Amino acid sequence: MTIGFGVTFITGSHEIGEAGRRCGRLFREDISIESGVWIAARAFIGPGVTVGEGSVVAAGAVVMRSMPANSLIGGVPAKVIRELA
């Protein structure tokens, strides 16, 4: 695994609450980065995400859901841009 400059891993967040208090229940979920992954500079990886083996996360991507192996991942929110050989 290779991690670029300024990458952020956040394992906790809040649910959206009712109108009187939008910041709801706090939760925590592990992040899993599989082997051979390259996470480029300033990417953000959110709670509960798994980045599949051999994938590349583009600079500045905001990854809030799990991504498959051997994928180029990028965008806000992140999506699979293409499969890698």
PyMOL Python script that loads the backbone (N, CA, C, O; Angstrom):
from pymol import cmd

cmd.read_pdbstr("""\
ATOM      1  N   MET A   1       0.850  -1.168   0.000  1.00  0.00           N
ATOM      2  CA  MET A   1       0.000   0.000   0.000  1.00  0.00           C
ATOM      3  C   MET A   1       0.897   1.232   0.000  1.00  0.00           C
ATOM      4  O   MET A   1       1.919   1.284   0.685  1.00  0.00           O
ATOM      5  N   THR A   2       0.480   2.228  -0.795  1.00  0.00           N
ATOM      6  CA  THR A   2       1.179   3.506  -0.838  1.00  0.00           C
ATOM      7  C   THR A   2       0.171   4.604  -0.530  1.00  0.00           C
ATOM      8  O   THR A   2      -0.909   4.652  -1.119  1.00  0.00           O
ATOM      9  N   ILE A   3       0.533   5.484   0.399  1.00  0.00           N
ATOM     10  CA  ILE A   3      -0.373   6.555   0.809  1.00  0.00           C
ATOM     11  C   ILE A   3       0.310   7.892   0.542  1.00  0.00           C
ATOM     12  O   ILE A   3       1.407   8.147   1.040  1.00  0.00           O
ATOM     13  N   GLY A   4      -0.343   8.741  -0.246  1.00  0.00           N
ATOM     14  CA  GLY A   4       0.192  10.043  -0.606  1.00  0.00           C
ATOM     15  C   GLY A   4       0.062  11.066   0.514  1.00  0.00           C
ATOM     16  O   GLY A   4      -0.498  10.791   1.574  1.00  0.00           O
ATOM     17  N   PHE A   5       0.584  12.223   0.254  1.00  0.00           N
ATOM     18  CA  PHE A   5       0.602  13.341   1.199  1.00  0.00           C
ATOM     19  C   PHE A   5      -0.822  13.795   1.534  1.00  0.00           C
ATOM     20  O   PHE A   5      -1.656  13.953   0.642  1.00  0.00           O
ATOM     21  N   GLY A   6      -1.086  13.999   2.809  1.00  0.00           N
ATOM     22  CA  GLY A   6      -2.335  14.614   3.249  1.00  0.00           C
ATOM     23  C   GLY A   6      -3.587  13.764   3.111  1.00  0.00           C
ATOM     24  O   GLY A   6      -4.694  14.304   3.105  1.00  0.00           O
ATOM     25  N   VAL A   7      -3.443  12.455   3.000  1.00  0.00           N
ATOM     26  CA  VAL A   7      -4.621  11.575   2.934  1.00  0.00           C
ATOM     27  C   VAL A   7      -5.294  11.544   4.307  1.00  0.00           C
ATOM     28  O   VAL A   7      -4.616  11.513   5.335  1.00  0.00           O
ATOM     29  N   THR A   8      -6.628  11.553   4.320  1.00  0.00           N
ATOM     30  CA  THR A   8      -7.390  11.553   5.562  1.00  0.00           C
ATOM     31  C   THR A   8      -8.219  10.277   5.669  1.00  0.00           C
ATOM     32  O   THR A   8      -8.945   9.918   4.742  1.00  0.00           O
ATOM     33  N   PHE A   9      -8.105   9.599   6.801  1.00  0.00           N
ATOM     34  CA  PHE A   9      -8.924   8.429   7.112  1.00  0.00           C
ATOM     35  C   PHE A   9      -9.826   8.808   8.286  1.00  0.00           C
ATOM     36  O   PHE A   9      -9.325   9.153   9.356  1.00  0.00           O
ATOM     37  N   ILE A  10     -11.143   8.749   8.105  1.00  0.00           N
ATOM     38  CA  ILE A  10     -12.095   9.084   9.159  1.00  0.00           C
ATOM     39  C   ILE A  10     -12.942   7.845   9.440  1.00  0.00           C
ATOM     40  O   ILE A  10     -13.663   7.372   8.561  1.00  0.00           O
ATOM     41  N   THR A  11     -12.857   7.322  10.657  1.00  0.00           N
ATOM     42  CA  THR A  11     -13.591   6.095  10.999  1.00  0.00           C
ATOM     43  C   THR A  11     -14.905   6.351  11.716  1.00  0.00           C
ATOM     44  O   THR A  11     -15.645   5.406  11.992  1.00  0.00           O
ATOM     45  N   GLY A  12     -15.212   7.601  12.023  1.00  0.00           N
ATOM     46  CA  GLY A  12     -16.449   7.904  12.740  1.00  0.00           C
ATOM     47  C   GLY A  12     -17.220   9.025  12.086  1.00  0.00           C
ATOM     48  O   GLY A  12     -16.656   9.853  11.371  1.00  0.00           O
ATOM     49  N   SER A  13     -18.515   9.043  12.337  1.00  0.00           N
ATOM     50  CA  SER A  13     -19.378  10.103  11.834  1.00  0.00           C
ATOM     51  C   SER A  13     -20.662  10.113  12.660  1.00  0.00           C
ATOM     52  O   SER A  13     -20.754   9.437  13.684  1.00  0.00           O
ATOM     53  N   HIS A  14     -21.642  10.877  12.213  1.00  0.00           N
ATOM     54  CA  HIS A  14     -22.937  10.954  12.878  1.00  0.00           C
ATOM     55  C   HIS A  14     -24.044  10.649  11.880  1.00  0.00           C
ATOM     56  O   HIS A  14     -23.937  10.973  10.697  1.00  0.00           O
ATOM     57  N   GLU A  15     -25.101  10.025  12.368  1.00  0.00           N
ATOM     58  CA  GLU A  15     -26.302   9.888  11.561  1.00  0.00           C
ATOM     59  C   GLU A  15     -26.971  11.259  11.477  1.00  0.00           C
ATOM     60  O   GLU A  15     -26.698  12.135  12.298  1.00  0.00           O
ATOM     61  N   ILE A  16     -27.844  11.445  10.491  1.00  0.00           N
ATOM     62  CA  ILE A  16     -28.625  12.679  10.422  1.00  0.00           C
ATOM     63  C   ILE A  16     -29.825  12.508  11.347  1.00  0.00           C
ATOM     64  O   ILE A  16     -30.612  11.574  11.194  1.00  0.00           O
ATOM     65  N   GLY A  17     -29.952  13.413  12.298  1.00  0.00           N
ATOM     66  CA  GLY A  17     -31.006  13.330  13.302  1.00  0.00           C
ATOM     67  C   GLY A  17     -32.284  14.028  12.878  1.00  0.00           C
ATOM     68  O   GLY A  17     -32.428  14.472  11.739  1.00  0.00           O
ATOM     69  N   GLU A  18     -33.198  14.112  13.815  1.00  0.00           N
ATOM     70  CA  GLU A  18     -34.482  14.773  13.572  1.00  0.00           C
ATOM     71  C   GLU A  18     -34.302  16.277  13.483  1.00  0.00           C
ATOM     72  O   GLU A  18     -33.217  16.793  13.752  1.00  0.00           O
ATOM     73  N   ALA A  19     -35.361  16.984  13.105  1.00  0.00           N
ATOM     74  CA  ALA A  19     -35.289  18.417  12.846  1.00  0.00           C
ATOM     75  C   ALA A  19     -34.742  19.222  14.024  1.00  0.00           C
ATOM     76  O   ALA A  19     -34.019  20.196  13.810  1.00  0.00           O
ATOM     77  N   GLY A  20     -35.063  18.845  15.247  1.00  0.00           N
ATOM     78  CA  GLY A  20     -34.605  19.579  16.418  1.00  0.00           C
ATOM     79  C   GLY A  20     -33.127  19.421  16.710  1.00  0.00           C
ATOM     80  O   GLY A  20     -32.545  20.236  17.426  1.00  0.00           O
ATOM     81  N   ARG A  21     -32.511  18.381  16.164  1.00  0.00           N
ATOM     82  CA  ARG A  21     -31.088  18.132  16.366  1.00  0.00           C
ATOM     83  C   ARG A  21     -30.580  17.265  15.218  1.00  0.00           C
ATOM     84  O   ARG A  21     -30.670  16.038  15.271  1.00  0.00           O
ATOM     85  N   ARG A  22     -30.050  17.902  14.190  1.00  0.00           N
ATOM     86  CA  ARG A  22     -29.613  17.186  12.984  1.00  0.00           C
ATOM     87  C   ARG A  22     -28.392  16.301  13.223  1.00  0.00           C
ATOM     88  O   ARG A  22     -28.207  15.306  12.521  1.00  0.00           O
ATOM     89  N   CYS A  23     -27.565  16.644  14.192  1.00  0.00           N
ATOM     90  CA  CYS A  23     -26.393  15.824  14.498  1.00  0.00           C
ATOM     91  C   CYS A  23     -26.844  14.670  15.376  1.00  0.00           C
ATOM     92  O   CYS A  23     -26.962  14.805  16.594  1.00  0.00           O
ATOM     93  N   GLY A  24     -27.092  13.541  14.741  1.00  0.00           N
ATOM     94  CA  GLY A  24     -27.642  12.383  15.445  1.00  0.00           C
ATOM     95  C   GLY A  24     -26.593  11.499  16.085  1.00  0.00           C
ATOM     96  O   GLY A  24     -25.505  11.949  16.441  1.00  0.00           O
ATOM     97  N   ARG A  25     -26.942  10.236  16.222  1.00  0.00           N
ATOM     98  CA  ARG A  25     -26.115   9.238  16.901  1.00  0.00           C
ATOM     99  C   ARG A  25     -24.745   9.104  16.248  1.00  0.00           C
ATOM    100  O   ARG A  25     -24.631   9.025  15.025  1.00  0.00           O
ATOM    101  N   LEU A  26     -23.706   9.081  17.084  1.00  0.00           N
ATOM    102  CA  LEU A  26     -22.336   8.857  16.632  1.00  0.00           C
ATOM    103  C   LEU A  26     -22.155   7.380  16.310  1.00  0.00           C
ATOM    104  O   LEU A  26     -22.655   6.518  17.033  1.00  0.00           O
ATOM    105  N   PHE A  27     -21.437   7.084  15.218  1.00  0.00           N
ATOM    106  CA  PHE A  27     -21.093   5.695  14.910  1.00  0.00           C
ATOM    107  C   PHE A  27     -19.641   5.616  14.461  1.00  0.00           C
ATOM    108  O   PHE A  27     -19.047   6.610  14.044  1.00  0.00           O
ATOM    109  N   ARG A  28     -19.088   4.423  14.556  1.00  0.00           N
ATOM    110  CA  ARG A  28     -17.710   4.160  14.162  1.00  0.00           C
ATOM    111  C   ARG A  28     -17.676   2.892  13.340  1.00  0.00           C
ATOM    112  O   ARG A  28     -18.283   1.888  13.714  1.00  0.00           O
ATOM    113  N   GLU A  29     -16.960   2.930  12.208  1.00  0.00           N
ATOM    114  CA  GLU A  29     -16.806   1.752  11.354  1.00  0.00           C
ATOM    115  C   GLU A  29     -15.366   1.689  10.861  1.00  0.00           C
ATOM    116  O   GLU A  29     -14.786   2.708  10.486  1.00  0.00           O
ATOM    117  N   ASP A  30     -14.794   0.492  10.862  1.00  0.00           N
ATOM    118  CA  ASP A  30     -13.421   0.302  10.412  1.00  0.00           C
ATOM    119  C   ASP A  30     -13.275   0.576   8.916  1.00  0.00           C
ATOM    120  O   ASP A  30     -14.229   0.446   8.149  1.00  0.00           O
ATOM    121  N   ILE A  31     -12.068   0.954   8.524  1.00  0.00           N
ATOM    122  CA  ILE A  31     -11.680   1.132   7.125  1.00  0.00           C
ATOM    123  C   ILE A  31     -10.726  -0.003   6.782  1.00  0.00           C
ATOM    124  O   ILE A  31      -9.874  -0.366   7.593  1.00  0.00           O
ATOM    125  N   SER A  32     -10.865  -0.568   5.579  1.00  0.00           N
ATOM    126  CA  SER A  32      -9.983  -1.637   5.130  1.00  0.00           C
ATOM    127  C   SER A  32      -9.353  -1.259   3.791  1.00  0.00           C
ATOM    128  O   SER A  32     -10.052  -1.004   2.810  1.00  0.00           O
ATOM    129  N   ILE A  33      -8.027  -1.229   3.770  1.00  0.00           N
ATOM    130  CA  ILE A  33      -7.286  -0.958   2.545  1.00  0.00           C
ATOM    131  C   ILE A  33      -6.550  -2.248   2.191  1.00  0.00           C
ATOM    132  O   ILE A  33      -5.653  -2.674   2.919  1.00  0.00           O
ATOM    133  N   GLU A  34      -6.930  -2.869   1.072  1.00  0.00           N
ATOM    134  CA  GLU A  34      -6.348  -4.157   0.702  1.00  0.00           C
ATOM    135  C   GLU A  34      -4.973  -3.971   0.049  1.00  0.00           C
ATOM    136  O   GLU A  34      -4.556  -2.843  -0.211  1.00  0.00           O
ATOM    137  N   SER A  35      -4.283  -5.060  -0.210  1.00  0.00           N
ATOM    138  CA  SER A  35      -2.894  -5.001  -0.685  1.00  0.00           C
ATOM    139  C   SER A  35      -2.789  -4.369  -2.074  1.00  0.00           C
ATOM    140  O   SER A  35      -3.690  -4.485  -2.904  1.00  0.00           O
ATOM    141  N   GLY A  36      -1.663  -3.699  -2.293  1.00  0.00           N
ATOM    142  CA  GLY A  36      -1.353  -3.124  -3.590  1.00  0.00           C
ATOM    143  C   GLY A  36      -2.067  -1.833  -3.921  1.00  0.00           C
ATOM    144  O   GLY A  36      -1.957  -1.354  -5.050  1.00  0.00           O
ATOM    145  N   VAL A  37      -2.796  -1.250  -2.983  1.00  0.00           N
ATOM    146  CA  VAL A  37      -3.558  -0.025  -3.237  1.00  0.00           C
ATOM    147  C   VAL A  37      -2.639   1.194  -3.181  1.00  0.00           C
ATOM    148  O   VAL A  37      -1.734   1.268  -2.350  1.00  0.00           O
ATOM    149  N   TRP A  38      -2.886   2.144  -4.077  1.00  0.00           N
ATOM    150  CA  TRP A  38      -2.207   3.439  -4.057  1.00  0.00           C
ATOM    151  C   TRP A  38      -3.275   4.500  -3.815  1.00  0.00           C
ATOM    152  O   TRP A  38      -4.211   4.630  -4.604  1.00  0.00           O
ATOM    153  N   ILE A  39      -3.139   5.259  -2.730  1.00  0.00           N
ATOM    154  CA  ILE A  39      -4.049   6.353  -2.414  1.00  0.00           C
ATOM    155  C   ILE A  39      -3.271   7.643  -2.614  1.00  0.00           C
ATOM    156  O   ILE A  39      -2.329   7.929  -1.874  1.00  0.00           O
ATOM    157  N   ALA A  40      -3.666   8.427  -3.621  1.00  0.00           N
ATOM    158  CA  ALA A  40      -2.938   9.640  -3.989  1.00  0.00           C
ATOM    159  C   ALA A  40      -3.246  10.788  -3.017  1.00  0.00           C
ATOM    160  O   ALA A  40      -4.133  10.679  -2.170  1.00  0.00           O
ATOM    161  N   ALA A  41      -2.511  11.867  -3.154  1.00  0.00           N
ATOM    162  CA  ALA A  41      -2.534  13.005  -2.240  1.00  0.00           C
ATOM    163  C   ALA A  41      -3.934  13.551  -1.979  1.00  0.00           C
ATOM    164  O   ALA A  41      -4.763  13.670  -2.881  1.00  0.00           O
ATOM    165  N   ARG A  42      -4.161  13.876  -0.716  1.00  0.00           N
ATOM    166  CA  ARG A  42      -5.363  14.565  -0.236  1.00  0.00           C
ATOM    167  C   ARG A  42      -6.674  13.830  -0.491  1.00  0.00           C
ATOM    168  O   ARG A  42      -7.737  14.451  -0.493  1.00  0.00           O
ATOM    169  N   ALA A  43      -6.617  12.529  -0.704  1.00  0.00           N
ATOM    170  CA  ALA A  43      -7.853  11.749  -0.786  1.00  0.00           C
ATOM    171  C   ALA A  43      -8.454  11.633   0.614  1.00  0.00           C
ATOM    172  O   ALA A  43      -7.753  11.747   1.620  1.00  0.00           O
ATOM    173  N   PHE A  44      -9.752  11.407   0.654  1.00  0.00           N
ATOM    174  CA  PHE A  44     -10.492  11.258   1.908  1.00  0.00           C
ATOM    175  C   PHE A  44     -11.171   9.897   1.872  1.00  0.00           C
ATOM    176  O   PHE A  44     -11.893   9.588   0.924  1.00  0.00           O
ATOM    177  N   ILE A  45     -10.943   9.074   2.906  1.00  0.00           N
ATOM    178  CA  ILE A  45     -11.546   7.749   3.002  1.00  0.00           C
ATOM    179  C   ILE A  45     -12.448   7.742   4.230  1.00  0.00           C
ATOM    180  O   ILE A  45     -11.980   7.966   5.346  1.00  0.00           O
ATOM    181  N   GLY A  46     -13.739   7.486   4.030  1.00  0.00           N
ATOM    182  CA  GLY A  46     -14.725   7.566   5.099  1.00  0.00           C
ATOM    183  C   GLY A  46     -14.962   6.256   5.827  1.00  0.00           C
ATOM    184  O   GLY A  46     -14.406   5.223   5.457  1.00  0.00           O
ATOM    185  N   PRO A  47     -15.797   6.301   6.874  1.00  0.00           N
ATOM    186  CA  PRO A  47     -16.053   5.145   7.717  1.00  0.00           C
ATOM    187  C   PRO A  47     -16.693   3.983   6.963  1.00  0.00           C
ATOM    188  O   PRO A  47     -17.578   4.169   6.128  1.00  0.00           O
ATOM    189  N   GLY A  48     -16.218   2.774   7.282  1.00  0.00           N
ATOM    190  CA  GLY A  48     -16.799   1.556   6.723  1.00  0.00           C
ATOM    191  C   GLY A  48     -16.352   1.214   5.323  1.00  0.00           C
ATOM    192  O   GLY A  48     -16.834   0.237   4.749  1.00  0.00           O
ATOM    193  N   VAL A  49     -15.442   1.990   4.752  1.00  0.00           N
ATOM    194  CA  VAL A  49     -15.009   1.792   3.366  1.00  0.00           C
ATOM    195  C   VAL A  49     -13.955   0.692   3.279  1.00  0.00           C
ATOM    196  O   VAL A  49     -13.068   0.588   4.126  1.00  0.00           O
ATOM    197  N   THR A  50     -14.075  -0.127   2.232  1.00  0.00           N
ATOM    198  CA  THR A  50     -13.022  -1.053   1.837  1.00  0.00           C
ATOM    199  C   THR A  50     -12.578  -0.653   0.439  1.00  0.00           C
ATOM    200  O   THR A  50     -13.402  -0.506  -0.463  1.00  0.00           O
ATOM    201  N   VAL A  51     -11.267  -0.475   0.262  1.00  0.00           N
ATOM    202  CA  VAL A  51     -10.710  -0.214  -1.062  1.00  0.00           C
ATOM    203  C   VAL A  51     -10.078  -1.520  -1.518  1.00  0.00           C
ATOM    204  O   VAL A  51      -9.146  -2.028  -0.894  1.00  0.00           O
ATOM    205  N   GLY A  52     -10.607  -2.060  -2.628  1.00  0.00           N
ATOM    206  CA  GLY A  52     -10.203  -3.373  -3.114  1.00  0.00           C
ATOM    207  C   GLY A  52      -8.772  -3.433  -3.605  1.00  0.00           C
ATOM    208  O   GLY A  52      -8.196  -2.430  -4.026  1.00  0.00           O
ATOM    209  N   GLU A  53      -8.215  -4.621  -3.542  1.00  0.00           N
ATOM    210  CA  GLU A  53      -6.832  -4.918  -3.908  1.00  0.00           C
ATOM    211  C   GLU A  53      -6.469  -4.342  -5.276  1.00  0.00           C
ATOM    212  O   GLU A  53      -7.247  -4.431  -6.226  1.00  0.00           O
ATOM    213  N   GLY A  54      -5.273  -3.749  -5.360  1.00  0.00           N
ATOM    214  CA  GLY A  54      -4.730  -3.278  -6.624  1.00  0.00           C
ATOM    215  C   GLY A  54      -5.386  -2.032  -7.186  1.00  0.00           C
ATOM    216  O   GLY A  54      -5.168  -1.704  -8.352  1.00  0.00           O
ATOM    217  N   SER A  55      -6.175  -1.332  -6.400  1.00  0.00           N
ATOM    218  CA  SER A  55      -6.860  -0.139  -6.885  1.00  0.00           C
ATOM    219  C   SER A  55      -6.005   1.112  -6.704  1.00  0.00           C
ATOM    220  O   SER A  55      -5.049   1.125  -5.928  1.00  0.00           O
ATOM    221  N   VAL A  56      -6.373   2.168  -7.442  1.00  0.00           N
ATOM    222  CA  VAL A  56      -5.743   3.474  -7.325  1.00  0.00           C
ATOM    223  C   VAL A  56      -6.845   4.474  -6.995  1.00  0.00           C
ATOM    224  O   VAL A  56      -7.850   4.563  -7.701  1.00  0.00           O
ATOM    225  N   VAL A  57      -6.644   5.230  -5.906  1.00  0.00           N
ATOM    226  CA  VAL A  57      -7.569   6.288  -5.521  1.00  0.00           C
ATOM    227  C   VAL A  57      -6.934   7.601  -5.953  1.00  0.00           C
ATOM    228  O   VAL A  57      -5.849   7.948  -5.486  1.00  0.00           O
ATOM    229  N   ALA A  58      -7.605   8.338  -6.847  1.00  0.00           N
ATOM    230  CA  ALA A  58      -7.070   9.580  -7.401  1.00  0.00           C
ATOM    231  C   ALA A  58      -6.940  10.662  -6.333  1.00  0.00           C
ATOM    232  O   ALA A  58      -7.629  10.633  -5.313  1.00  0.00           O
ATOM    233  N   ALA A  59      -6.053  11.604  -6.581  1.00  0.00           N
ATOM    234  CA  ALA A  59      -5.849  12.738  -5.680  1.00  0.00           C
ATOM    235  C   ALA A  59      -7.159  13.483  -5.471  1.00  0.00           C
ATOM    236  O   ALA A  59      -7.889  13.761  -6.423  1.00  0.00           O
ATOM    237  N   GLY A  60      -7.446  13.802  -4.217  1.00  0.00           N
ATOM    238  CA  GLY A  60      -8.626  14.584  -3.874  1.00  0.00           C
ATOM    239  C   GLY A  60      -9.945  13.834  -3.884  1.00  0.00           C
ATOM    240  O   GLY A  60     -10.991  14.437  -3.647  1.00  0.00           O
ATOM    241  N   ALA A  61      -9.925  12.541  -4.151  1.00  0.00           N
ATOM    242  CA  ALA A  61     -11.170  11.760  -4.173  1.00  0.00           C
ATOM    243  C   ALA A  61     -11.779  11.690  -2.777  1.00  0.00           C
ATOM    244  O   ALA A  61     -11.062  11.674  -1.776  1.00  0.00           O
ATOM    245  N   VAL A  62     -13.108  11.648  -2.718  1.00  0.00           N
ATOM    246  CA  VAL A  62     -13.835  11.494  -1.459  1.00  0.00           C
ATOM    247  C   VAL A  62     -14.559  10.151  -1.526  1.00  0.00           C
ATOM    248  O   VAL A  62     -15.614  10.031  -2.148  1.00  0.00           O
ATOM    249  N   VAL A  63     -13.978   9.150  -0.880  1.00  0.00           N
ATOM    250  CA  VAL A  63     -14.475   7.775  -0.969  1.00  0.00           C
ATOM    251  C   VAL A  63     -15.351   7.483   0.246  1.00  0.00           C
ATOM    252  O   VAL A  63     -14.853   7.352   1.364  1.00  0.00           O
ATOM    253  N   MET A  64     -16.661   7.383   0.016  1.00  0.00           N
ATOM    254  CA  MET A  64     -17.622   7.184   1.099  1.00  0.00           C
ATOM    255  C   MET A  64     -18.342   5.844   1.007  1.00  0.00           C
ATOM    256  O   MET A  64     -19.218   5.557   1.823  1.00  0.00           O
ATOM    257  N   ARG A  65     -17.985   5.019   0.021  1.00  0.00           N
ATOM    258  CA  ARG A  65     -18.532   3.662  -0.071  1.00  0.00           C
ATOM    259  C   ARG A  65     -17.438   2.748  -0.580  1.00  0.00           C
ATOM    260  O   ARG A  65     -16.473   3.203  -1.194  1.00  0.00           O
ATOM    261  N   SER A  66     -17.587   1.466  -0.328  1.00  0.00           N
ATOM    262  CA  SER A  66     -16.553   0.503  -0.710  1.00  0.00           C
ATOM    263  C   SER A  66     -16.399   0.419  -2.223  1.00  0.00           C
ATOM    264  O   SER A  66     -17.355   0.602  -2.977  1.00  0.00           O
ATOM    265  N   MET A  67     -15.166   0.136  -2.645  1.00  0.00           N
ATOM    266  CA  MET A  67     -14.819   0.091  -4.060  1.00  0.00           C
ATOM    267  C   MET A  67     -14.193  -1.256  -4.397  1.00  0.00           C
ATOM    268  O   MET A  67     -13.493  -1.845  -3.573  1.00  0.00           O
ATOM    269  N   PRO A  68     -14.449  -1.748  -5.629  1.00  0.00           N
ATOM    270  CA  PRO A  68     -13.949  -3.066  -6.017  1.00  0.00           C
ATOM    271  C   PRO A  68     -12.448  -3.075  -6.295  1.00  0.00           C
ATOM    272  O   PRO A  68     -11.814  -2.027  -6.420  1.00  0.00           O
ATOM    273  N   ALA A  69     -11.904  -4.275  -6.386  1.00  0.00           N
ATOM    274  CA  ALA A  69     -10.489  -4.465  -6.681  1.00  0.00           C
ATOM    275  C   ALA A  69     -10.170  -3.986  -8.099  1.00  0.00           C
ATOM    276  O   ALA A  69     -11.035  -3.937  -8.973  1.00  0.00           O
ATOM    277  N   ASN A  70      -8.898  -3.636  -8.293  1.00  0.00           N
ATOM    278  CA  ASN A  70      -8.362  -3.288  -9.607  1.00  0.00           C
ATOM    279  C   ASN A  70      -9.165  -2.213 -10.319  1.00  0.00           C
ATOM    280  O   ASN A  70      -9.534  -2.358 -11.485  1.00  0.00           O
ATOM    281  N   SER A  71      -9.429  -1.127  -9.593  1.00  0.00           N
ATOM    282  CA  SER A  71     -10.211  -0.020 -10.132  1.00  0.00           C
ATOM    283  C   SER A  71      -9.454   1.291  -9.989  1.00  0.00           C
ATOM    284  O   SER A  71      -8.698   1.481  -9.037  1.00  0.00           O
ATOM    285  N   LEU A  72      -9.665   2.203 -10.951  1.00  0.00           N
ATOM    286  CA  LEU A  72      -9.235   3.577 -10.813  1.00  0.00           C
ATOM    287  C   LEU A  72     -10.433   4.321 -10.250  1.00  0.00           C
ATOM    288  O   LEU A  72     -11.502   4.346 -10.860  1.00  0.00           O
ATOM    289  N   ILE A  73     -10.250   4.930  -9.078  1.00  0.00           N
ATOM    290  CA  ILE A  73     -11.335   5.528  -8.307  1.00  0.00           C
ATOM    291  C   ILE A  73     -11.070   7.024  -8.190  1.00  0.00           C
ATOM    292  O   ILE A  73      -9.960   7.427  -7.843  1.00  0.00           O
ATOM    293  N   GLY A  74     -12.073   7.851  -8.475  1.00  0.00           N
ATOM    294  CA  GLY A  74     -11.873   9.284  -8.349  1.00  0.00           C
ATOM    295  C   GLY A  74     -13.184  10.042  -8.316  1.00  0.00           C
ATOM    296  O   GLY A  74     -14.239   9.500  -8.645  1.00  0.00           O
ATOM    297  N   GLY A  75     -13.106  11.303  -7.915  1.00  0.00           N
ATOM    298  CA  GLY A  75     -14.264  12.179  -7.914  1.00  0.00           C
ATOM    299  C   GLY A  75     -14.789  12.491  -6.532  1.00  0.00           C
ATOM    300  O   GLY A  75     -14.323  11.965  -5.522  1.00  0.00           O
ATOM    301  N   VAL A  76     -15.792  13.383  -6.527  1.00  0.00           N
ATOM    302  CA  VAL A  76     -16.443  13.810  -5.287  1.00  0.00           C
ATOM    303  C   VAL A  76     -17.945  13.783  -5.527  1.00  0.00           C
ATOM    304  O   VAL A  76     -18.470  14.705  -6.151  1.00  0.00           O
ATOM    305  N   PRO A  77     -18.650  12.772  -5.061  1.00  0.00           N
ATOM    306  CA  PRO A  77     -18.144  11.598  -4.363  1.00  0.00           C
ATOM    307  C   PRO A  77     -17.439  10.650  -5.347  1.00  0.00           C
ATOM    308  O   PRO A  77     -17.686  10.689  -6.553  1.00  0.00           O
ATOM    309  N   ALA A  78     -16.575   9.817  -4.813  1.00  0.00           N
ATOM    310  CA  ALA A  78     -15.783   8.923  -5.656  1.00  0.00           C
ATOM    311  C   ALA A  78     -16.637   7.860  -6.317  1.00  0.00           C
ATOM    312  O   ALA A  78     -17.633   7.393  -5.765  1.00  0.00           O
ATOM    313  N   LYS A  79     -16.211   7.491  -7.528  1.00  0.00           N
ATOM    314  CA  LYS A  79     -16.835   6.400  -8.266  1.00  0.00           C
ATOM    315  C   LYS A  79     -15.731   5.686  -9.028  1.00  0.00           C
ATOM    316  O   LYS A  79     -14.613   6.191  -9.131  1.00  0.00           O
ATOM    317  N   VAL A  80     -16.045   4.513  -9.559  1.00  0.00           N
ATOM    318  CA  VAL A  80     -15.082   3.792 -10.377  1.00  0.00           C
ATOM    319  C   VAL A  80     -15.019   4.485 -11.739  1.00  0.00           C
ATOM    320  O   VAL A  80     -16.029   4.608 -12.432  1.00  0.00           O
ATOM    321  N   ILE A  81     -13.834   4.928 -12.107  1.00  0.00           N
ATOM    322  CA  ILE A  81     -13.629   5.581 -13.395  1.00  0.00           C
ATOM    323  C   ILE A  81     -13.396   4.541 -14.480  1.00  0.00           C
ATOM    324  O   ILE A  81     -13.929   4.637 -15.585  1.00  0.00           O
ATOM    325  N   ARG A  82     -12.585   3.543 -14.138  1.00  0.00           N
ATOM    326  CA  ARG A  82     -12.372   2.412 -15.062  1.00  0.00           C
ATOM    327  C   ARG A  82     -11.721   1.265 -14.331  1.00  0.00           C
ATOM    328  O   ARG A  82     -11.155   1.432 -13.251  1.00  0.00           O
ATOM    329  N   GLU A  83     -11.811   0.092 -14.938  1.00  0.00           N
ATOM    330  CA  GLU A  83     -11.139  -1.091 -14.392  1.00  0.00           C
ATOM    331  C   GLU A  83      -9.682  -1.058 -14.840  1.00  0.00           C
ATOM    332  O   GLU A  83      -9.363  -0.589 -15.932  1.00  0.00           O
ATOM    333  N   LEU A  84      -8.805  -1.564 -13.974  1.00  0.00           N
ATOM    334  CA  LEU A  84      -7.379  -1.640 -14.291  1.00  0.00           C
ATOM    335  C   LEU A  84      -7.010  -3.078 -14.617  1.00  0.00           C
ATOM    336  O   LEU A  84      -7.573  -4.017 -14.055  1.00  0.00           O
ATOM    337  N   ALA A  85      -6.073  -3.238 -15.517  1.00  0.00           N
ATOM    338  CA  ALA A  85      -5.624  -4.580 -15.931  1.00  0.00           C
ATOM    339  C   ALA A  85      -4.795  -5.224 -14.837  1.00  0.00           C
ATOM    340  O   ALA A  85      -4.329  -6.352 -14.998  1.00  0.00           O
TER     341      ALA A  85
END
""", "prot")
cmd.dss("prot")
cmd.show_as("cartoon", "prot")
cmd.util.cbc("prot")
cmd.orient("prot")
